[in-house]
Amino acid sequence: MEDQTAKLEALKKVYAEMILNTAKEAAARAMASERKAVRVGYDLRNTKDEAVWMLVRFKEMIDVKVAVSV
């Protein structure tokens, strides 16, 4: 009887460790996803800023060509 109790306790401990490890892995994946989302947002803002800069530069070039041709 005592042997079965010890085996049951060991099984409970292993099961608890499995659940804990699963939770830790899920938390790590969630944090990695959050970091990736932040990185994507940062890249998106930079891309938008660069696009605006390019449009402004393009407009300046067109304005110069129009002024020269007039």
Gaussian input, Z-matrix of N, CA and C with variables (Angstrom, degrees):
# hf/3-21g

backbone

0 1
 N
 C     1     B1
 C     2     B2     1     A1
 N     3     B3     2     A2     1     D1
 C     4     B4     3     A3     2     D2
 C     5     B5     4     A4     3     D3
 N     6     B6     5     A5     4     D4
 C     7     B7     6     A6     5     D5
 C     8     B8     7     A7     6     D6
 N     9     B9     8     A8     7     D7
 C    10    B10     9     A9     8     D8
 C    11    B11    10    A10     9     D9
 N    12    B12    11    A11    10    D10
 C    13    B13    12    A12    11    D11
 C    14    B14    13    A13    12    D12
 N    15    B15    14    A14    13    D13
 C    16    B16    15    A15    14    D14
 C    17    B17    16    A16    15    D15
 N    18    B18    17    A17    16    D16
 C    19    B19    18    A18    17    D17
 C    20    B20    19    A19    18    D18
 N    21    B21    20    A20    19    D19
 C    22    B22    21    A21    20    D20
 C    23    B23    22    A22    21    D21
 N    24    B24    23    A23    22    D22
 C    25    B25    24    A24    23    D23
 C    26    B26    25    A25    24    D24
 N    27    B27    26    A26    25    D25
 C    28    B28    27    A27    26    D26
 C    29    B29    28    A28    27    D27
 N    30    B30    29    A29    28    D28
 C    31    B31    30    A30    29    D29
 C    32    B32    31    A31    30    D30
 N    33    B33    32    A32    31    D31
 C    34    B34    33    A33    32    D32
 C    35    B35    34    A34    33    D33
 N    36    B36    35    A35    34    D34
 C    37    B37    36    A36    35    D35
 C    38    B38    37    A37    36    D36
 N    39    B39    38    A38    37    D37
 C    40    B40    39    A39    38    D38
 C    41    B41    40    A40    39    D39
 N    42    B42    41    A41    40    D40
 C    43    B43    42    A42    41    D41
 C    44    B44    43    A43    42    D42
 N    45    B45    44    A44    43    D43
 C    46    B46    45    A45    44    D44
 C    47    B47    46    A46    45    D45
 N    48    B48    47    A47    46    D46
 C    49    B49    48    A48    47    D47
 C    50    B50    49    A49    48    D48
 N    51    B51    50    A50    49    D49
 C    52    B52    51    A51    50    D50
 C    53    B53    52    A52    51    D51
 N    54    B54    53    A53    52    D52
 C    55    B55    54    A54    53    D53
 C    56    B56    55    A55    54    D54
 N    57    B57    56    A56    55    D55
 C    58    B58    57    A57    56    D56
 C    59    B59    58    A58    57    D57
 N    60    B60    59    A59    58    D58
 C    61    B61    60    A60    59    D59
 C    62    B62    61    A61    60    D60
 N    63    B63    62    A62    61    D61
 C    64    B64    63    A63    62    D62
 C    65    B65    64    A64    63    D63
 N    66    B66    65    A65    64    D64
 C    67    B67    66    A66    65    D65
 C    68    B68    67    A67    66    D66
 N    69    B69    68    A68    67    D67
 C    70    B70    69    A69    68    D68
 C    71    B71    70    A70    69    D69
 N    72    B72    71    A71    70    D70
 C    73    B73    72    A72    71    D71
 C    74    B74    73    A73    72    D72
 N    75    B75    74    A74    73    D73
 C    76    B76    75    A75    74    D74
 C    77    B77    76    A76    75    D75
 N    78    B78    77    A77    76    D76
 C    79    B79    78    A78    77    D77
 C    80    B80    79    A79    78    D78
 N    81    B81    80    A80    79    D79
 C    82    B82    81    A81    80    D80
 C    83    B83    82    A82    81    D81
 N    84    B84    83    A83    82    D82
 C    85    B85    84    A84    83    D83
 C    86    B86    85    A85    84    D84
 N    87    B87    86    A86    85    D85
 C    88    B88    87    A87    86    D86
 C    89    B89    88    A88    87    D87
 N    90    B90    89    A89    88    D88
 C    91    B91    90    A90    89    D89
 C    92    B92    91    A91    90    D90
 N    93    B93    92    A92    91    D91
 C    94    B94    93    A93    92    D92
 C    95    B95    94    A94    93    D93
 N    96    B96    95    A95    94    D94
 C    97    B97    96    A96    95    D95
 C    98    B98    97    A97    96    D96
 N    99    B99    98    A98    97    D97
 C   100   B100    99    A99    98    D98
 C   101   B101   100   A100    99    D99
 N   102   B102   101   A101   100   D100
 C   103   B103   102   A102   101   D101
 C   104   B104   103   A103   102   D102
 N   105   B105   104   A104   103   D103
 C   106   B106   105   A105   104   D104
 C   107   B107   106   A106   105   D105
 N   108   B108   107   A107   106   D106
 C   109   B109   108   A108   107   D107
 C   110   B110   109   A109   108   D108
 N   111   B111   110   A110   109   D109
 C   112   B112   111   A111   110   D110
 C   113   B113   112   A112   111   D111
 N   114   B114   113   A113   112   D112
 C   115   B115   114   A114   113   D113
 C   116   B116   115   A115   114   D114
 N   117   B117   116   A116   115   D115
 C   118   B118   117   A117   116   D116
 C   119   B119   118   A118   117   D117
 N   120   B120   119   A119   118   D118
 C   121   B121   120   A120   119   D119
 C   122   B122   121   A121   120   D120
 N   123   B123   122   A122   121   D121
 C   124   B124   123   A123   122   D122
 C   125   B125   124   A124   123   D123
 N   126   B126   125   A125   124   D124
 C   127   B127   126   A126   125   D125
 C   128   B128   127   A127   126   D126
 N   129   B129   128   A128   127   D127
 C   130   B130   129   A129   128   D128
 C   131   B131   130   A130   129   D129
 N   132   B132   131   A131   130   D130
 C   133   B133   132   A132   131   D131
 C   134   B134   133   A133   132   D132
 N   135   B135   134   A134   133   D133
 C   136   B136   135   A135   134   D134
 C   137   B137   136   A136   135   D135
 N   138   B138   137   A137   136   D136
 C   139   B139   138   A138   137   D137
 C   140   B140   139   A139   138   D138
 N   141   B141   140   A140   139   D139
 C   142   B142   141   A141   140   D140
 C   143   B143   142   A142   141   D141
 N   144   B144   143   A143   142   D142
 C   145   B145   144   A144   143   D143
 C   146   B146   145   A145   144   D144
 N   147   B147   146   A146   145   D145
 C   148   B148   147   A147   146   D146
 C   149   B149   148   A148   147   D147
 N   150   B150   149   A149   148   D148
 C   151   B151   150   A150   149   D149
 C   152   B152   151   A151   150   D150
 N   153   B153   152   A152   151   D151
 C   154   B154   153   A153   152   D152
 C   155   B155   154   A154   153   D153
 N   156   B156   155   A155   154   D154
 C   157   B157   156   A156   155   D155
 C   158   B158   157   A157   156   D156
 N   159   B159   158   A158   157   D157
 C   160   B160   159   A159   158   D158
 C   161   B161   160   A160   159   D159
 N   162   B162   161   A161   160   D160
 C   163   B163   162   A162   161   D161
 C   164   B164   163   A163   162   D162
 N   165   B165   164   A164   163   D163
 C   166   B166   165   A165   164   D164
 C   167   B167   166   A166   165   D165
 N   168   B168   167   A167   166   D166
 C   169   B169   168   A168   167   D167
 C   170   B170   169   A169   168   D168
 N   171   B171   170   A170   169   D169
 C   172   B172   171   A171   170   D170
 C   173   B173   172   A172   171   D171
 N   174   B174   173   A173   172   D172
 C   175   B175   174   A174   173   D173
 C   176   B176   175   A175   174   D174
 N   177   B177   176   A176   175   D175
 C   178   B178   177   A177   176   D176
 C   179   B179   178   A178   177   D177
 N   180   B180   179   A179   178   D178
 C   181   B181   180   A180   179   D179
 C   182   B182   181   A181   180   D180
 N   183   B183   182   A182   181   D181
 C   184   B184   183   A183   182   D182
 C   185   B185   184   A184   183   D183
 N   186   B186   185   A185   184   D184
 C   187   B187   186   A186   185   D185
 C   188   B188   187   A187   186   D186
 N   189   B189   188   A188   187   D187
 C   190   B190   189   A189   188   D188
 C   191   B191   190   A190   189   D189
 N   192   B192   191   A191   190   D190
 C   193   B193   192   A192   191   D191
 C   194   B194   193   A193   192   D192
 N   195   B195   194   A194   193   D193
 C   196   B196   195   A195   194   D194
 C   197   B197   196   A196   195   D195
 N   198   B198   197   A197   196   D196
 C   199   B199   198   A198   197   D197
 C   200   B200   199   A199   198   D198
 N   201   B201   200   A200   199   D199
 C   202   B202   201   A201   200   D200
 C   203   B203   202   A202   201   D201
 N   204   B204   203   A203   202   D202
 C   205   B205   204   A204   203   D203
 C   206   B206   205   A205   204   D204
 N   207   B207   206   A206   205   D205
 C   208   B208   207   A207   206   D206
 C   209   B209   208   A208   207   D207

   B1=1.4465
   B2=1.5294
   B3=1.3247
   B4=1.4595
   B5=1.5225
   B6=1.3181
   B7=1.4593
   B8=1.5289
   B9=1.3204
   B10=1.4635
   B11=1.5236
   B12=1.3072
   B13=1.4670
   B14=1.5242
   B15=1.3329
   B16=1.4644
   B17=1.5276
   B18=1.3423
   B19=1.4626
   B20=1.5335
   B21=1.3205
   B22=1.4626
   B23=1.5286
   B24=1.3156
   B25=1.4638
   B26=1.5334
   B27=1.3290
   B28=1.4617
   B29=1.5239
   B30=1.3113
   B31=1.4661
   B32=1.5237
   B33=1.3377
   B34=1.4627
   B35=1.5245
   B36=1.3463
   B37=1.4671
   B38=1.5304
   B39=1.3131
   B40=1.4629
   B41=1.5258
   B42=1.3005
   B43=1.4639
   B44=1.5298
   B45=1.3286
   B46=1.4639
   B47=1.5253
   B48=1.3282
   B49=1.4612
   B50=1.5280
   B51=1.3304
   B52=1.4604
   B53=1.5282
   B54=1.3198
   B55=1.4676
   B56=1.5257
   B57=1.3211
   B58=1.4552
   B59=1.5279
   B60=1.3270
   B61=1.4569
   B62=1.5279
   B63=1.3190
   B64=1.4648
   B65=1.5208
   B66=1.3154
   B67=1.4711
   B68=1.5218
   B69=1.3167
   B70=1.4620
   B71=1.5262
   B72=1.3239
   B73=1.4649
   B74=1.5247
   B75=1.3264
   B76=1.4653
   B77=1.5259
   B78=1.3220
   B79=1.4614
   B80=1.5230
   B81=1.3226
   B82=1.4653
   B83=1.5237
   B84=1.3321
   B85=1.4726
   B86=1.5218
   B87=1.3255
   B88=1.4678
   B89=1.5216
   B90=1.3197
   B91=1.4615
   B92=1.5288
   B93=1.3200
   B94=1.4650
   B95=1.5209
   B96=1.3174
   B97=1.4650
   B98=1.5230
   B99=1.3180
   B100=1.4646
   B101=1.5295
   B102=1.3240
   B103=1.4687
   B104=1.5245
   B105=1.3150
   B106=1.4646
   B107=1.5297
   B108=1.3141
   B109=1.4705
   B110=1.5257
   B111=1.3078
   B112=1.4682
   B113=1.5270
   B114=1.3302
   B115=1.4623
   B116=1.5346
   B117=1.3260
   B118=1.4652
   B119=1.5293
   B120=1.3192
   B121=1.4713
   B122=1.5143
   B123=1.3142
   B124=1.4698
   B125=1.5248
   B126=1.3233
   B127=1.4667
   B128=1.5262
   B129=1.3150
   B130=1.4568
   B131=1.5274
   B132=1.3224
   B133=1.4694
   B134=1.5177
   B135=1.3338
   B136=1.4663
   B137=1.5188
   B138=1.3251
   B139=1.4575
   B140=1.5240
   B141=1.3225
   B142=1.4646
   B143=1.5246
   B144=1.3193
   B145=1.4660
   B146=1.5235
   B147=1.3291
   B148=1.4557
   B149=1.5295
   B150=1.3186
   B151=1.4705
   B152=1.5198
   B153=1.3227
   B154=1.4647
   B155=1.5276
   B156=1.3186
   B157=1.4615
   B158=1.5332
   B159=1.3409
   B160=1.4620
   B161=1.5319
   B162=1.3295
   B163=1.4711
   B164=1.5206
   B165=1.3126
   B166=1.4654
   B167=1.5281
   B168=1.3147
   B169=1.4759
   B170=1.5268
   B171=1.3239
   B172=1.4632
   B173=1.5277
   B174=1.3412
   B175=1.4691
   B176=1.5190
   B177=1.3201
   B178=1.4599
   B179=1.5291
   B180=1.3273
   B181=1.4619
   B182=1.5266
   B183=1.3325
   B184=1.4684
   B185=1.5270
   B186=1.3353
   B187=1.4635
   B188=1.5229
   B189=1.3227
   B190=1.4613
   B191=1.5313
   B192=1.3029
   B193=1.4744
   B194=1.5193
   B195=1.3370
   B196=1.4606
   B197=1.5195
   B198=1.3371
   B199=1.4597
   B200=1.5323
   B201=1.3245
   B202=1.4567
   B203=1.5313
   B204=1.3183
   B205=1.4616
   B206=1.5298
   B207=1.3224
   B208=1.4735
   B209=1.4803
   A1=110.76
   A2=114.65
   A3=119.27
   A4=110.65
   A5=116.46
   A6=121.90
   A7=110.49
   A8=115.96
   A9=119.74
   A10=111.43
   A11=116.33
   A12=120.40
   A13=109.77
   A14=116.35
   A15=119.85
   A16=110.57
   A17=117.08
   A18=120.83
   A19=110.60
   A20=116.21
   A21=120.50
   A22=110.51
   A23=116.62
   A24=120.60
   A25=110.35
   A26=116.62
   A27=120.45
   A28=110.45
   A29=116.95
   A30=121.55
   A31=111.06
   A32=116.53
   A33=120.69
   A34=110.88
   A35=115.39
   A36=120.01
   A37=110.63
   A38=116.71
   A39=120.75
   A40=109.95
   A41=116.72
   A42=121.23
   A43=110.24
   A44=117.27
   A45=121.16
   A46=110.78
   A47=117.52
   A48=121.30
   A49=110.89
   A50=116.53
   A51=120.39
   A52=110.80
   A53=116.35
   A54=120.39
   A55=109.88
   A56=117.23
   A57=121.29
   A58=110.87
   A59=116.76
   A60=119.99
   A61=111.16
   A62=116.96
   A63=120.82
   A64=109.96
   A65=116.35
   A66=120.22
   A67=110.80
   A68=117.21
   A69=120.44
   A70=111.10
   A71=116.83
   A72=120.54
   A73=111.09
   A74=116.31
   A75=120.13
   A76=110.38
   A77=117.02
   A78=120.62
   A79=110.53
   A80=116.96
   A81=120.38
   A82=110.83
   A83=116.81
   A84=119.97
   A85=111.02
   A86=116.74
   A87=120.30
   A88=110.62
   A89=116.98
   A90=120.04
   A91=111.13
   A92=116.94
   A93=120.21
   A94=110.18
   A95=117.03
   A96=120.51
   A97=111.09
   A98=116.68
   A99=120.39
   A100=110.79
   A101=116.37
   A102=119.95
   A103=110.41
   A104=116.11
   A105=120.28
   A106=110.05
   A107=117.69
   A108=121.23
   A109=110.84
   A110=117.08
   A111=120.68
   A112=109.90
   A113=116.31
   A114=120.90
   A115=111.06
   A116=116.77
   A117=120.78
   A118=110.11
   A119=116.96
   A120=120.78
   A121=111.35
   A122=116.54
   A123=121.41
   A124=109.97
   A125=116.64
   A126=120.50
   A127=111.21
   A128=117.37
   A129=121.26
   A130=110.90
   A131=116.86
   A132=119.96
   A133=110.91
   A134=116.83
   A135=119.78
   A136=111.53
   A137=116.70
   A138=120.72
   A139=110.58
   A140=116.93
   A141=119.97
   A142=110.55
   A143=117.48
   A144=120.51
   A145=111.27
   A146=115.90
   A147=120.07
   A148=111.31
   A149=117.31
   A150=121.02
   A151=110.78
   A152=117.18
   A153=120.59
   A154=109.76
   A155=116.54
   A156=120.27
   A157=110.56
   A158=116.32
   A159=120.15
   A160=110.82
   A161=117.97
   A162=120.65
   A163=111.49
   A164=116.69
   A165=120.02
   A166=109.82
   A167=116.02
   A168=119.86
   A169=110.66
   A170=117.59
   A171=122.09
   A172=110.21
   A173=116.46
   A174=120.21
   A175=110.22
   A176=116.89
   A177=120.02
   A178=110.74
   A179=117.34
   A180=120.55
   A181=110.68
   A182=117.05
   A183=120.44
   A184=110.29
   A185=116.86
   A186=120.46
   A187=111.10
   A188=117.48
   A189=121.40
   A190=109.56
   A191=118.07
   A192=121.64
   A193=110.77
   A194=117.66
   A195=120.97
   A196=110.17
   A197=116.96
   A198=121.01
   A199=110.75
   A200=117.66
   A201=121.46
   A202=110.67
   A203=116.63
   A204=120.12
   A205=112.56
   A206=118.13
   A207=120.94
   A208=112.02
   D1=-45.39
   D2=179.83
   D3=-64.85
   D4=-34.21
   D5=178.80
   D6=-65.04
   D7=-41.19
   D8=178.75
   D9=-68.15
   D10=-36.21
   D11=177.84
   D12=-64.04
   D13=-42.98
   D14=178.79
   D15=-63.98
   D16=-41.23
   D17=178.62
   D18=-64.14
   D19=-40.37
   D20=179.61
   D21=-65.41
   D22=-41.30
   D23=178.26
   D24=-64.37
   D25=-41.80
   D26=177.84
   D27=-63.13
   D28=-41.32
   D29=178.28
   D30=-63.62
   D31=-42.17
   D32=177.55
   D33=-61.57
   D34=-40.58
   D35=-179.75
   D36=-64.51
   D37=-44.64
   D38=179.54
   D39=-63.44
   D40=-42.87
   D41=179.46
   D42=-62.48
   D43=-43.18
   D44=178.56
   D45=-62.75
   D46=-39.94
   D47=178.18
   D48=-64.80
   D49=-39.07
   D50=177.88
   D51=-62.68
   D52=-43.65
   D53=179.41
   D54=-64.56
   D55=-42.76
   D56=179.72
   D57=-62.85
   D58=-44.59
   D59=179.38
   D60=-63.96
   D61=-38.89
   D62=177.85
   D63=-63.02
   D64=-42.53
   D65=178.98
   D66=-65.01
   D67=-40.46
   D68=178.82
   D69=-64.27
   D70=-41.95
   D71=178.78
   D72=-64.47
   D73=-40.41
   D74=178.96
   D75=-64.90
   D76=-40.84
   D77=178.47
   D78=-64.85
   D79=-40.50
   D80=178.75
   D81=-63.63
   D82=-41.51
   D83=177.86
   D84=-64.72
   D85=-39.78
   D86=179.49
   D87=-64.83
   D88=-42.26
   D89=178.96
   D90=-65.86
   D91=-38.98
   D92=177.39
   D93=-63.61
   D94=-39.32
   D95=177.85
   D96=-64.87
   D97=-39.93
   D98=177.67
   D99=-62.65
   D100=-43.88
   D101=178.50
   D102=-62.12
   D103=-41.24
   D104=179.60
   D105=-64.63
   D106=-41.14
   D107=179.04
   D108=-63.31
   D109=-41.09
   D110=178.02
   D111=-63.40
   D112=-42.73
   D113=179.60
   D114=-63.46
   D115=-41.60
   D116=178.64
   D117=-63.79
   D118=-42.61
   D119=177.97
   D120=-61.71
   D121=-42.45
   D122=178.69
   D123=-62.71
   D124=-46.33
   D125=179.23
   D126=-62.93
   D127=-38.44
   D128=178.89
   D129=-63.10
   D130=-45.41
   D131=178.28
   D132=-61.97
   D133=-42.98
   D134=179.34
   D135=-63.50
   D136=-40.40
   D137=179.55
   D138=-64.83
   D139=-41.76
   D140=177.78
   D141=-63.42
   D142=-44.33
   D143=178.79
   D144=-60.60
   D145=-42.73
   D146=179.17
   D147=-64.95
   D148=-39.56
   D149=179.02
   D150=-64.37
   D151=-42.24
   D152=178.19
   D153=-63.19
   D154=-43.84
   D155=179.13
   D156=-59.84
   D157=-43.15
   D158=-179.87
   D159=-64.79
   D160=-40.35
   D161=178.27
   D162=-64.81
   D163=-40.59
   D164=178.32
   D165=-64.15
   D166=-44.29
   D167=178.85
   D168=-63.01
   D169=-41.03
   D170=178.62
   D171=-62.98
   D172=-41.72
   D173=178.74
   D174=-63.36
   D175=-41.91
   D176=178.25
   D177=-60.74
   D178=-41.94
   D179=179.74
   D180=-63.52
   D181=-41.83
   D182=178.84
   D183=-65.71
   D184=-42.52
   D185=178.84
   D186=-60.05
   D187=-40.54
   D188=179.16
   D189=-64.90
   D190=-44.07
   D191=179.85
   D192=-63.86
   D193=-39.89
   D194=178.24
   D195=-65.72
   D196=-42.98
   D197=-179.25
   D198=-64.82
   D199=-36.82
   D200=-179.81
   D201=-71.47
   D202=-36.74
   D203=-176.77
   D204=-77.98
   D205=-15.29
   D206=-178.57
   D207=-84.02

